[in-house]
Amino acid sequence: MTTPKPKLYFDLTTLRQNRSTSLQANGVTRTLYETAKRFYKDDLEVTFICHDARTNEYVSVQADPLFKDDDLNPEHLPDLLGAPVKAFHLEKYRNRKIKGLFHRLRHTLRSHADETIGAYDGEALGEPLSDIDAPFLSLGNLEEARRLTEYVKSRAPYVPVYVMIHDISPLRLNDPEEDLGAKLWLEHLRRTVTTRPHVLANSEYTRSDLLKFLAEQKLPSPQSTSVVHLAHEFQEAEPIYPLRQRPENGFFLLLGDIRYRKNAKLVFDAYLHILEHDEDAPLPQLICAGAIPNGAFASLNKNQKYTAIGKYVTIVQSPTQAELTALYKEAIALVYPSLFEGYGLPVGEALWMGTPVLASNATSIPEVGGDHCRYFDPHNSEELAALIQSTLQTKNALRAELPLRAELRQWQDVKEDIWQAIQSHNAPPDKRSSVSKSISQKLEEI
């Protein structure tokens, strides 16, 4: 019995880099995992693959251990896919050469130790790919998309590659001339688009922003661009409340790192504004959940500006799926003041869970929330303060206005839209053959 020929190669390499207790903590990881699981469950010959940096080859992945059960424990990923091979960037230490040499030596020794103990050998990893003749799909981070597109271009240039661009925030919020992370990201983008892949954008905003940036930089355009909006669907678990006690006045939920573009300080400024007018206002707690490092609130409070509202702020670091479920269910509302998103998964998930949403009107966020959210200017704390106060007065009515789940997008919808985009652009093998024959005939005539 022969193995069915794959109709799609699906890259899972980014899953290997997950460091959270939940696959939901990172939007890229979440999108990759949930979509891959839907492809796995459908009657479609998909070969899941993972990059082996030691040989610069892609190997097949046994999908059952990853997707057979509904819940994958992220702690099992290193055993299944192996540890990621981390690159060392000496340029990071361009002004600290001795420290750079020390860290390069440490990186080399650690990599050798990991190799010796077999840390890179995942139980689910199979044989290297051969006879490549099916489209490739990358929904992971841009570095992995760049690596995959270059791999396919060098081995089977006629085979189409589909990559999802989640956003270009590193280039819109940082200067590549000053920020090493943005510089590396720009290089990944340049090398990716140079291979002319088909691009899947997760929102109309991301698509237009990407094309505008490519034009600004005089970089090649993709072969095609398709918009595939992500899902509202949230994978619930048995709820486990993460705190010992529930706040007396309830709580607003903030998701993501409270620093940088997630813009939590706007919510803190709104609370300060409310307390200036009524110091005894019965304000709810602000539960901030996500990959939030120790000292994040202190870093925002260096000048003691937010000391007065510190008692309202509670940090929940890297919540599990069960804890996220409880937080969504019990929150008065999700407050999402982000300055820049490619999509904005928490907005959709809150709607799925029946939680009201107060959201920034920036970038792609209104595409996710539609008419179901209350929006505010992410630079106007007074506007948000007024919205918070009106929400507290009408919170029961807000829940009654939320959409039914049947009106919202599911991950199966995302899978189907991606497959439709692939089918619409993928030339069948016989067409490629006829094109090749035509070219050969013309060369012979010459």
N, C-alpha and C positions, 0 to 999 in steps of 0.2 A: 504494500500500500504506500503510495507516494504522498509526501506532505503537500497540502494545498499551497499553491503559489500565493504569496502575500499580495494583497491589494493596497497595502499601506504599511510604511515603516513609521513607528511612533516613538519618538525619543523621550526617554524617562530620566535622562542624566541629571536634570535639575533636582529631582526627588532626592538624590543621594546627598545633596547639600543641606537638606532640612536639619535644623538644629533645635527645633521647638518641640514642646510636648504635644503640640497639636498641628495637624496638617492644615488647619484653618488659619493659622497665625499669619501666614504670608499669602498675599493675593495671588502671586504667580504660582506658588506651590499648590494652592487650593484649586486654581483653574486647571492646572496640569493633571492633578490627581483625579478630580471629579470627572473631567472629560475623558481621561484615559479609561476610567472605570466603565463609562457608558460604551466606549468602543469595545471594550473587553466583553461586555454582556450581550452585544449585538452579534448577529450572524454575519460577520464580516471578517475575512482573513486578514488579521492585523498581526504584524510581527513587532513586538515591543523591543526596543534596543537601548543600549547604554554605551557611553564612550569609555574606552580604556586608554587613559592618557599614557600608559607605559609603552603601548605599541601604536598609538594614534589610530586605532581601529575601533569600529563599532561592533559590539557583540549582541547576540540575541538575548532576550530576557524571558525566563519562565514567568508567565503572568499570574498563574494561579495563586502563589503565595502572597502576591500583592493585592489582588482584586477579588479573590473568591469569597472572602468574608467582607461584610459591609464595613467593618471598622478595622483599619490597619493601624497598629501601634507604631508610631514613628520611631520608637526605640529599636524596632526590628530592622529598620532600613539599612544600617551599616552591615548587618549580617547578610541581608539579601542582595544588596547592590554594591557592597564594598565601601570603604572609606574614600572620600574624594581626594584626588591628587591636587594639592594646592600649588598654584604658581607663586613664585617669589618675584616681587617687583623691586629691584634695587633702586629704581628711580625715586621710590618713596623716601629714600634716605640720602638724596643727592646733596643735602647740606650737612649730613651727619655720616661721613664715610666710614669711620671706625665702627659706629653702631650698626651701619648697614652690613659691614663685613661680618660682624658678630651674628647678626640675625640670619644672614645667608648661610653661615656655617651651621647654626642651630637648625635651620630649615632642612639642610642637606642631611644632617644626622637623624632628624626626626623622620624624614621620608625614607631613609635607609632602614631605620628600625621598623617602620610600618610595613615596608616591603618584606623584611625578614620574618615578621610574625604573620604574614598573610592577610594584613588588614584590608588590602585592595581586592581580595578574592571573595566576591559575593556568592552566596549559595545559589542565587537565582540566575547568575550569569552563565551564558552558553557559549556557542562557537562564533567566530567572526563571520560577518556577512560575506556572501558570495553571490554572483549572478544578480546584481542589483538591477531591477527593472520594475519598480513601483514607486509612487510618490513618497516623499518623506514629509513628516510633520513635526514641527518643534513648537511647543507652547511654553517652553521654559524661559530662562533669563537670556539676555542678549548675547552674553559670552558663549553660551551653549548653542544658540542659533547661528552665530558666526562660525563656530567650529564645525557644525553639521553642514552648513551650506558650502564651506570650503572643501570638506571631505567629499561631498557628492560631486561638486564641480570638477574635482581632480580625477575622479574615478568613473563617473557616468554623467557627463555634462548635459546629456539630453533628458535626464530624469528630473522632473520638477520637485522643488522644495517649497514647502509652505511654512512660514514662520509667523508667529503672533508677536506683534509689537504692543506691549502693554501700556507704555507711555514713554515720553522722552523728557521726563522731569529732571534727570541729572544734567541735561543740557540747557534746560530753560531756567533752572534755579541756581546753576553754578557756572563759573567761567572755566572752560577747559584749559585756558592758559595759566590759571592759578590753582585749580583743584585737580589733583592727580586722578581721583575717581572719575570725574567728568571727562578728563583727557582719555583715560582707558575706555570709557563708555563710547566716546566719539569714535575711537579707533575701531571698536567692535562694530559700530553702526556702519562706518565707512566700508569695512571689509565685507560686511554682510550684504549691503546693497550692491556692492561691486559684482557679486555673483548673480545678480538679477533674480532673486527669489520672488515668489508670490507672497504678498504680505496680507495677513489677517489682522485687522485693527479691532480692538475691543470696544470702540465707540466711534461715532462720527467725529467727535472732537479729536481723538488720537489720530485718526486717518488724515484729517485736514492739517493738523499740527505737524505731523511727520512730513507730509508732502511739501508743506511750506518751508520746513527746515531744510529738507533736501535741496529745494530750489535756492534757498539763501546760500547754502554752502556749495552749490554747483556739483552736487553728488548725483549719481545715477538714480533714476526712478525705478521702482520695482516693476516686474513684468505685469503685475496686476495688484490691485488693492481691493479687499472686500471687508465690509464691516460685519463682525459677528459679535453682537452684544452678549455679555456674559449673563449669568443666571441670578435670579433673586433667591432661588432655593437654598435653604440651609439644612445641613444634615444634623438633625436633632439627636441628642443622646439623653439618657436618663439624667435629669437636672441635678446638679450638686452645687449648692450655694457656697461660694468660696470664702465667705467671711463668717466669723463667729456669731455676729449679731446683725440683724437687719436695721438699717437707719430708721429712726423714728419718723422722719418726713419723706421716706422713700429716697430714690436716687435717680439722677440722670447718668446715662452711660456714654463714655467716650472710648473709642477704640483706636489703637495704634499708639506709636511713640508720641508722647505729649510735646516733644520738641519739634523744631523745624517745620516742614510744610503741613503737618497735621494740625498745627496752629491752636493747640489747647489754651494757650495764653489768652486768646480772644474770649474764651468762656470764663477764665479767671477774671479778666477785665470786666466782663458783664456782671459777674458776682460782686465785684468791688463797686460798680456803679449802683447796683441795687442796694447794697448795704450803706452807701453814702446817703441815700434818701430814707432808708429805714434799717437802722442797725439791728433791730430785733426781728427782721423778716425771717419767717420759718423756712429757710431754704433747704432743698434736698441735698443729700450728699452727691459729690461728683466722683463716681467710680471710674477710674481710668484703667483700662485693661489692654494688655498687649505685650509686645516685646519691648518693655520699658526698662532701661538700665537703672541700677541703683544710683541715687543722687540726681535723677532727671528733674524732679521738682525743684531741688536746691539750685540746680544750674539755671533755672528760670527765675529764681528768687534771689539772685546775688545781691541786688540792691534793696532787698527786703520788701519789695513792692507787694508781694503776694502773701506776706506773713499773716495778714488779717483773715485770709480765707483758707489758710493752710489746714484748719480743722475740718474743712468741708471736703478735702481732697483725699481720696483713698486709692492706692495703687495696687492693682492685681497683676502681677508679672506672669507672662506666658500662660494664660488660662487654658485649661483643658477643654475639650469639646463639651463635656458635661457642665463645666463651669460657665462656658459661653452660653449654653442653652439656658441655664438658670438666670444669667444676667439679662439676656434678651427678654425672657418671659416676664421678669419682675421690674424692669426699668420703666420709669414714667415715660421716658422718651430717649431715643438715641440723639445725641448732639454731635454733629459732624461738621466742624468748622474748617475743613481742609482747604488749603490754598491751591492745591494742584492734584488732580487725579487723572489717571487714564480711564478708569471706570468708576470705582467706588463701591466695592462689594458689600461693605457693612450697611450701606443705605438700603440696598435691595434685601439683604438678609433680615434686617429689622422689620421691613414691611412683610416679609414672609412669616415672621414670628408674631405678627400682630402688634408691633411696637411702633408708636408714633415717631416721626423723624423730623428734627429741626436740622436743616442742612444748608451748607454753603451753596451759593448759586454759581460757583466758579467751575470752569472747565467742563468736564463730562458729567458732573453730578446730576444736573437736571435730566439728563438722558436716562439715568437709572431710576430716579424717584418719580419722574413724570408729574402728574397733578396730585400725587398722594402725599407730598411732603410740604412742610412750611419752610420757605427759603429765606436766607438773610445774606447780606453783604459780609464776606469774611474779613473785612477791614473795619467794620462798624460795630463796636461793642455795645453801644447804646441801643442800636436796633435789635441786637440779640437779647439784650437785657429785657426789653419790652416784650419780645417774643417768648422768653422764658416765663415771664410773669403771666402772660395771657394763656400760655400752655397749662400752667398750674391751676388756673381758674376753669379751664375747659377740658381737662385731661380725659374725662370719661366720654365726652362727646367726640374727641379726636379718635379714640379707639373705634368708635362705632362707624367712623367714616373710612376706615382702612379697607383696601381691596381684598377680595377673596383670593385664596391661593390659586384658584383656577385662572385668574386674570394675570398671573405673574409668570415669568420665564423659569423653566427648569433646566437642569444640566443636560437632560436629553435633548432639549431644543438647541442647546449650544452644539452638541455633538452633530445633530442633523444639519445644522447650518454650515458647520465646518465641512462635513462630507459633501454637501451640495456645492460648496465653493470649489472643492477639489475636483469633483466630477465635471463641473462646468468649464474648468480650464485644462483638464488633463487630456492630452491627445492620446487616443488608444494606440497600442503598440503597432498595429498594422499601418496607421497613418504615419507614424515615425519611420516605419520601414519604407513606405512609399516615398517619403521625403528624402530619405537617405539614398534610395535607388535613383531618384531624379537627379540628386547632386552628383552621384557617381557617373551617371550617363553624360551629364554636362562636362564633367572633367575629362571623360574619355574623348568627347568630341573635340575638346580643346587640344 
